[in-house]
Amino acid sequence: MSDQPLGIGIIGVGGIADSHLAALRTSTDARLIAVCDVVVERAQRVAEREGCAAYGSVAELLAAPGVDAVICCTPNLTHEELGHQVLAAGKHLLMEKPLAMSPAGARSVAEDAADRGLTLMVGHSHRFSAQSLAIREVIDSGAIGTPRFVRVAMNGGWIWPGWQHWVLNPELSGGHSFHNGVHLTDLAAWWLGEQADSVFASGQHATSEALQIFDYLVIGLGFPSGASAICEISRGDNPRGAAYAEITVVGTSGVVSRDWDAEGVLAWLDHGLAQWGPDGIAPATFDRELDSFVAAAQGRAAVEPPVAFAVHAVDVAAASEESLATGETVRIGAAA
Ligand SMILES: NC(=O)c1ccc[n+]([C@@H]2O[C@H](COP(=O)([O-])OP(=O)(O)OC[C@H]3O[C@@H](n4cnc5c(N)ncnc54)[C@H](O)[C@@H]3O)[C@@H](O)[C@H]2O)c1
């Protein structure tokens, strides 16, 4: 346990790093020490703005005085190698999702962190959005009984910023199941409280046949208890808003849902309709994620999501990509 602010270094200061930087600006428990990027001018620009050190290499950042923990915001392909490098330097790690691009890679990073007694958290940021937390609160209250079916659709068009982006290259991103699919499948596993044992996926190249990833993707999950989930993500829609999402969780004695039109989280219960919690994916999502990471690194709270669920998200993504390639249902290991 420590009451000193956790010193943070950020690797990779592209798009998502901005959300982490914003969270760091207001945190009292963590302090930005340094950033690095292979494009060193990018790191320097950010460092000038944020008042921290800038480096052009990961090794320099890891050697910088005061860096206790690292937030890794680099493309998916780099996660496994950089994860090991950060842990070998004795730093706690908040790795952006997905943990790695293969089940074996995810397990090797998870085991490395456990062996070294370091905190490893994966940025499944949707767990920290107001809507996701409100749905979880409804489930935890017992108001809908045992959750049996999840449908989560996120069709807001936030899948990639441009045609040259690495996200569109499956060799760099792992494919859409790894890149954005993990957000949805992790929510389903979290709300249902168990890990999937079967995966069936289908996809379309909705925007262009030239795409190498499926921009429209549906992942169906089966769970050992008999519960199931449908996760749908699309760039093919004309989005009605960046936060466009439809979520329904059906339980044995009630239903909770969140519609895209920002009515908030609604629960249909025995005694009628109830509105639950605030709405939307606010900047506070990353504030909550950072708080959670710092609390875990300082020994004040458990890691969220548990590492086993972050590894499971990779198992599901790999199974989903296999299902897309073969057209078959893919079975995955039993719950950890
Ligand atoms: N949690 C979320 O909601 C969310 C949203 C978007 C992206 N992400 C994840 O964040 C990560 C980054 O995505 P992005 O959209 O910010 O990408 P990006 O391309 O905008 O930024 C990546 C940055 O990393 C730098 N970089 C690449 N390799 C590096 C290396 N070896 N060492 C140092 N710097 C390196 C690049 O120069 C670039 O500045 C990905 O893993 C992605 O899946 C998460």
The ligand as a Tripos MOL2 file, in Angstrom:
@<TRIPOS>MOLECULE
LIG
   44    48     1     0     0
SMALL
NO_CHARGES

@<TRIPOS>ATOM
      1 N1        -10.1910    1.2360  -24.8910 N.am      1 LIG1
      2 C1        -10.6400    1.7740  -25.9850 C.2       1 LIG1
      3 O1        -11.7830    2.1870  -26.0390 O.2       1 LIG1
      4 C2         -9.7170    1.9240  -27.1660 C.ar      1 LIG1
      5 C3        -10.0350    2.7840  -28.2150 C.ar      1 LIG1
      6 C4         -9.1340    2.9140  -29.2620 C.ar      1 LIG1
      7 C5         -7.9580    2.1600  -29.2770 C.ar      1 LIG1
      8 N2         -7.6980    1.2940  -28.2530 N.ar      1 LIG1
      9 C6         -6.4730    0.4820  -28.2390 C.3       1 LIG1
     10 O2         -5.3740    1.3820  -28.0060 O.3       1 LIG1
     11 C7         -4.2370    0.9650  -28.7280 C.3       1 LIG1
     12 C8         -3.7590    2.1270  -29.6010 C.3       1 LIG1
     13 O3         -4.7710    2.4800  -30.5140 O.3       1 LIG1
     14 P1         -4.8160    3.9510  -31.1450 P.3       1 LIG1
     15 O4         -6.1200    4.0320  -31.8500 O.co2     1 LIG1
     16 O5         -4.4870    4.9590  -30.1230 O.co2     1 LIG1
     17 O6         -3.6230    3.8270  -32.2080 O.3       1 LIG1
     18 P2         -2.8080    5.0300  -32.8790 P.3       1 LIG1
     19 O7         -2.2570    4.4740  -34.1320 O.co2     1 LIG1
     20 O8         -3.6490    6.2660  -32.9280 O.co2     1 LIG1
     21 O9         -1.6180    5.3020  -31.8350 O.3       1 LIG1
     22 C9         -0.5940    4.3680  -31.5920 C.3       1 LIG1
     23 C10         0.6960    5.1210  -31.2470 C.3       1 LIG1
     24 O10         1.6750    4.1700  -30.8570 O.3       1 LIG1
     25 C11         2.9200    4.5260  -31.4630 C.3       1 LIG1
     26 N3          3.7280    3.3060  -31.5000 N.ar      1 LIG1
     27 C12         3.5880    2.2330  -32.3180 C.ar      1 LIG1
     28 N4          4.4750    1.2720  -31.9990 N.ar      1 LIG1
     29 C13         5.2030    1.7510  -30.9560 C.ar      1 LIG1
     30 C14         6.2760    1.2290  -30.1700 C.ar      1 LIG1
     31 N5          6.7680    0.0030  -30.3900 N.pl3     1 LIG1
     32 N6          6.7960    2.0020  -29.1860 N.ar      1 LIG1
     33 C15         6.3120    3.2490  -28.9500 C.ar      1 LIG1
     34 N7          5.2870    3.7900  -29.6600 N.ar      1 LIG1
     35 C16         4.7410    3.0650  -30.6510 C.ar      1 LIG1
     36 C17         2.5160    5.0900  -32.8170 C.3       1 LIG1
     37 O11         3.5470    5.8850  -33.3880 O.3       1 LIG1
     38 C18         1.2730    5.8880  -32.4470 C.3       1 LIG1
     39 O12         1.5760    7.2210  -32.0710 O.3       1 LIG1
     40 C19        -4.6560   -0.2780  -29.5090 C.3       1 LIG1
     41 O13        -4.2900   -1.4220  -28.7900 O.3       1 LIG1
     42 C20        -6.1620   -0.1960  -29.5620 C.3       1 LIG1
     43 O14        -6.7580   -1.4810  -29.6160 O.3       1 LIG1
     44 C21        -8.5470    1.1820  -27.1960 C.ar      1 LIG1
@<TRIPOS>BOND
     1     1     2 1
     2     2     3 2
     3     2     4 1
     4     4     5 ar
     5     4    44 ar
     6     5     6 ar
     7     6     7 ar
     8     7     8 ar
     9     8     9 1
    10     8    44 ar
    11     9    10 1
    12     9    42 1
    13    10    11 1
    14    11    12 1
    15    11    40 1
    16    12    13 1
    17    13    14 1
    18    14    15 2
    19    14    16 1
    20    14    17 1
    21    17    18 1
    22    18    19 2
    23    18    20 1
    24    18    21 1
    25    21    22 1
    26    22    23 1
    27    23    24 1
    28    23    38 1
    29    24    25 1
    30    25    26 1
    31    25    36 1
    32    26    27 ar
    33    26    35 ar
    34    27    28 ar
    35    28    29 ar
    36    29    30 ar
    37    29    35 ar
    38    30    31 1
    39    30    32 ar
    40    32    33 ar
    41    33    34 ar
    42    34    35 ar
    43    36    37 1
    44    36    38 1
    45    38    39 1
    46    40    41 1
    47    40    42 1
    48    42    43 1
@<TRIPOS>SUBSTRUCTURE
     1 LIG1         1 GROUP 0 **** ****
